[in-house]
Amino acid sequence: MTINELNGTYILDASHSTFSFVTRHAMVTKVRGSFEKFEGQAIVDGSSPETSSLSVNIDVASVTT
């Protein structure tokens, strides 16, 4: 498959994906967290990649640390 053949709308599979992060607190310890609720999609136009787009919505209230 070439990039020109890659076309369509792709939905993020939240059951097989994660949005997680690591940050430092007081430069001493690492704090790890993730978001439990999110959704997203990519619209891909392989023949004209500059018109492709990606959209992700994350429910910030679903953060766990």
Backbone hydrogen bonds in HBPLUS format (Angstrom, degrees):
<---DONOR---> <-ACCEPTOR-->    atom                        ^
c    i                          cat <-CA-CA->   ^        H-A-AA   ^      H-
h    n   atom  resd res      DA  || num        DHA   H-A  angle D-A-AA Bond
n    s   type  num  typ     dist DA aas  dist angle  dist       angle   num
A0005-GLU N   A0002-THR O   2.94 MM   3  5.37 145.6  2.06 109.8 119.9     1
A0006-LEU N   A0003-ILE O   3.17 MM   3  5.16 153.5  2.24 101.2 109.3     2
A0046-GLY N   A0006-LEU O   3.01 MM  40  5.03 123.0  2.35 134.3 148.1     3
A0008-GLY N   A0044-VAL O   2.96 MM  36  5.36 144.5  2.08 155.0 147.8     4
A0044-VAL N   A0008-GLY O   2.82 MM  36  5.36 168.2  1.84 166.9 164.6     5
A0010-TYR N   A0042-ALA O   2.77 MM  32  5.11 166.4  1.79 156.5 161.3     6
A0042-ALA N   A0010-TYR O   2.78 MM  32  5.11 155.5  1.84 148.2 156.7     7
A0012-LEU N   A0040-GLY O   2.85 MM  28  5.06 178.8  1.85 136.3 136.7     8
A0016-HIS N   A0013-ASP O   3.01 MM   3  5.61 157.1  2.06 117.6 124.7     9
A0017-SER N   A0014-ALA O   3.48 MM   3  4.92 172.0  2.48  97.6  97.8    10
A0035-PHE N   A0019-PHE O   2.92 MM  16  5.65 152.1  2.00 162.2 170.1    11
A0021-PHE N   A0033-GLY O   2.89 MM  12  5.44 154.9  1.95 147.0 148.0    12
A0033-GLY N   A0021-PHE O   3.04 MM  12  5.44 158.0  2.09 151.0 151.6    13
A0023-THR N   A0031-VAL O   2.94 MM   8  5.31 158.4  1.98 147.2 154.3    14
A0031-VAL N   A0023-THR O   2.69 MM   8  5.31 169.3  1.70 165.5 169.0    15
A0025-HIS N   A0029-THR O   2.86 MM   4  5.53 164.3  1.89 164.4 169.6    16
A0028-VAL N   A0025-HIS O   3.04 MM   3  6.03 173.9  2.04 129.7 131.7    17
A0029-THR N   A0025-HIS O   3.42 MM   4  5.53 166.5  2.44 147.6 148.2    18
A0034-SER N   A0064-THR O   2.93 MM  30  5.47 147.5  2.04 148.4 158.5    19
A0064-THR N   A0034-SER O   2.81 MM  30  5.47 151.9  1.89 160.6 168.7    20
A0036-GLU N   A0062-SER O   3.14 MM  26  5.26 161.3  2.18 123.0 128.0    21
A0059-ASP N   A0037-LYS O   3.03 MM  22  5.55 171.0  2.04 150.9 153.6    22
A0039-GLU N   A0057-ASN O   2.96 MM  18  5.42 150.7  2.04 150.8 159.7    23
A0057-ASN N   A0039-GLU O   2.81 MM  18  5.42 166.6  1.82 161.8 166.2    24
A0041-GLN N   A0055-SER O   2.84 MM  14  5.44 150.7  1.93 152.0 161.6    25
A0055-SER N   A0041-GLN O   2.88 MM  14  5.44 163.7  1.91 165.3 170.2    26
A0043-ILE N   A0053-SER O   2.85 MM  10  5.23 160.3  1.89 146.9 153.7    27
A0053-SER N   A0043-ILE O   2.86 MM  10  5.23 154.5  1.93 143.7 152.3    28
A0048-SER N   A0045-ASP O   3.06 MM   3  5.36 144.3  2.19 107.2 117.7    29
A0051-THR N   A0048-SER O   2.97 MM   3  5.92 169.0  1.98 133.8 137.4    30
A0052-SER N   A0049-PRO O   3.00 MM   3  5.23 162.4  2.03 111.4 117.0    31
A0062-SER N   A0059-ASP O   2.91 MM   3  5.58 163.7  1.94 121.1 126.5    32
A0063-VAL N   A0060-VAL O   3.40 MM   3  5.73 151.4  2.48 115.8 114.5    33
